[in-house]
Every structure is written in C-alpha cells, then in structure tokens.
Amino acid sequence: MAKVVFVHPDGRREEHEGSDGQSVMRVATSNLVSGIIGECGGDLSCATCHVFVDAAWAQSVPTKTAAEDDMLAVTAEEPTEFSRLCCQIYCGRETDGIVIHIPRIQR
Ligand code: FES
C-alpha cells in the first residue's frame, strides 16, 4: 500500500491509500477525488488525469514517455514542468506519500 496526498486548487488536502501497482488516477477515481476524471481509463487518450506532481516528488516518478508528452500538449489547463498524466504514475515504495496537485480546469 502507498499513500497519495491530493491537494485541491483551494489548498484542501485529502489522503488515500493505493495498492502497489495501482495508478494514481485509479486511486483518485475510486475515491471520488474531484478534479481528476480519467475518462479513457488510462489508455493515454484523454488527458483528463492531468496533475502537477509536487516539486519535492518530481524525481520519484518515472520519466515521461513520448506518448504521455504528446497528450500533455492537449490538457485543459496549461501544463508546467511538473505536469504529468496520473494514469502513468503508479503506487509503490518510490511514490509512497507522493503529493499531487490538482489543476483548476480538467476539461
Ligand atoms: S486517464 Fe486518459 S490519459 Fe490518463
């Protein structure tokens, strides 16, 4: 199990547990975290799971693939250097306690 901390645009925080190998998107949608939609189910074809990984955790997530990078070009909110699609971030020892900032606009 790994903890994921979601930070809403208004600063509100909520924490949820994910099982090892579960995507952060699935942790969010299964716990009804508002602002993360995950419309395509993790197929890298919707970009409605756009998040900003907290700067302190940026080195703990795997490098983006070219396909993820392409989808980050069509996010509703302007991407930053910390933008990721959270269907591509997985729970595990490396990401236990990861802090994820939710964008104001998701689609
Ligand atoms: S859930 Fe669609 S791209 Fe992540």
Residues whose N, C-alpha, C, O or C-beta is under 5 A from the ligand:
A	BS01	FES	G38 E39 C40 G41 G42 D43 L44 S45 C46 A47 T48 C49 L85 C87
